[in-house]
Amino acid sequence: MNFGIFLRKLRARWLLLLSLAVGGFVVSAVLMTAGAVGLAWTNTEEFCIGCHEMKDNVYAEYKGTIHDQNRTGVRAICPDCHVPRQPGPMMVRKLQASLELYGHFISHSIDTPQKFEAKRYELATHVWTRMKETDSLECRNCHKESQMSHDLQSPKAQVRHAKALVDKLTCIDCHFGIAHKEPNGPGPREMTTSKAP
């Protein structure tokens, strides 16, 4: 075999490998960027209320609540309470939410106020269950127990928070129906779920 032919073949193989590596890097970078943009977009209030089921029902209830308007001007929007910030739990929640699109596009199970009201308790229990299983992770993203000034709480709140710690309750066990209308039926405290350690 001619040494020149061997070098050309070797150079062609390395050029092919280099091209594949660069191409793979570019495709990976584009996919990662598109994924990050998609995740950011689906964590906006505009995205969450983009369908009338959310805009006309739960978002309408949320307007004017303490999480929407308050003396400090700090707002909690849909993803603050319904989507974890940590990457792993966020991806799990996004996958769960993608399955919920079935109700929007296929079954139309909550596309009227009457249908929404009929499913309100079921929908609430899904949220409560998730929050109990994660020890109210979404609440704790903003409300840090270590930063709470118990001295600024009412005596009643101090007693209840101390009892909640002893009883191993999580935020949602007591603080539900704050941003949305409380459904008829037992609340989160009556539910049994496995709670995160």
N, C-alpha and C positions, 0 to 999 in steps of 0.2 A: 504494500500500500504506500502510496506517495505521501510524504510527510506534509506537504502543502494541502492536500485534500483532507487529511486528518485534522489539521488545524482549522480549516474552513468548517468542517462538520462540528468540531468542538465549539467553535465560536458561534455557530448557528444554534447549537443546543443551549449555550449559555445565554444567548440573546433571547431565545424563546423562554427560558426560565425567568430571566430578568423581566421580560415583558409580562409574563403571567403574574409575577410577584407585584410589579407596579400596578398592573390592571386590578389584581385582587385587592391591593391597598386602596386604590381609588374607589372601587365598588364598595368596599367595607366602609370607607369614610362617608360616602354618599348615603348609604343605608343607615349608618349610625346618626348622621346629621338629620336625615328625614325622620328617623324614629324619635330623636330628641325633640324636634319641632312638633311632631305629632303628639307626643306626651304633653308638651307644654300647652299646645292648643286645646287638648281635651281637659286641661286643668283650668280653663277660663270660665267665668260666669256666662259669657256669651255662648260658649259651646253648650253648657249645661241647660240653658233655657232656650236652646235652639229649636226644641220640639214643643208643641203646644201643651203636651201632657204635663211637662214640668213648669212651663211658663204660667199656664192658667191655673195650676193647682198648688204645688208646694212652693213655688217662687212667689206667688201672690200672697200666700200665708206668711212667708218669711219677711216680706216688705214691712218695715216699721217695727220689727222685733229688735231686741237688744243686740242681736248679732248683725243687724242691718244698720241701725242708727243708734248712736249713744253719745254720751257727753265727750268721749275722747276721739270720736271719729274713726276708730279702728273697726274695720268690718271683717267679718268672717263670711267668705263666699262659699258656694256649694262644695268645692273640693277641699276646703279647709276642714270641713266636718265629715265629708264622705269619702275622702281619698287620703290614705296615709302618705306622709312625705318621704319615708324611708324607701329606698329603691326596691327591695324585695317585696315588702307588703304592698307597695304601690303597683307593681306589676301584677300581683295576684288580684288586686282589686280591679285593675283595668281589664283583666281577662274575665272576671266575673261580670263586669259591666258590659263587655262585648256580648255576653250571653243574654243579657237583659234586653238587648236590641231586638230579640225575637218578639217580645211583647209590643214593641213599637212598630216594626215593619211587617210582621206576619200575623200575629193573633189580634192585634189592636185591642189588647185586654184592658187598657186604661185610657182610651182615647176620648172619652166623654167624662164630664164631672160625675155622672152617676156610676159609671164603671170604676172610676178612680176611688170614689167613696166606698164602693163594694169591696175593693181590694186594699183599702187603706191599712187595716190592721195587719194583713199579711205582709204588706210592704214594710210597715214599721217593724214587725218582728224580725224581718231579714236584717234590717239596719241594727236593731238592738242586739241581735244574736252576734253579728260581726263585732260590734263594739264591746260586748261582754267578753268575747273570745280574745280580743286584743287589749283588754283592760283599758278601754276607752282611749286608745292611742291617739285618735284624732283630737280629742279634747285636750290631752296632755301636750300636744304640740304647741298649744298657746297657753294653757293653764298649767303652770309648773307648780306642783305642790310645794317644792322647796322654796319657791318665791312668794307663796301666799303669806300674808301677814294675818295671822289668826287674831291679833289684837284689833284689827280693823273690821273683823267679822262680828256680826251680832252674836250675843250670847247663845241664841238658839242655833245659829249656824255652827258655832264652835262645838257645841255638844253633838250636833248631828254629824259633823265631819269626823270627830273623834270616834263616835259610834260606828261610822262607816268603815274606818280603818280596822277596828276590832272585828267587825262582822265581815271583813274582806269584801266590801262592796266596791263597785267601780262607778265612775261618774254617771253613766247612763242609767244606773239603777234608780237614781233620784232625780237627775236633771234630764228629763225628757219632756217633749211637748213644749220646748222653749221656742224653737224657730218654726215649728209646724204644729198644726192642730193635732191634739192628742186623740188617738183613735179610741173607739169603744172597745172594752175588753181589758184583760189583765195587763199590767205594766211590765217593764223589764225585770223588776225584782222578783216577780213570780215565775219567771222563766228559769229553766235549768240549762246551763251550758258549761262547757269546759272553758276555764279562764286561763289566759296566758300567764306563765310564771312571773 
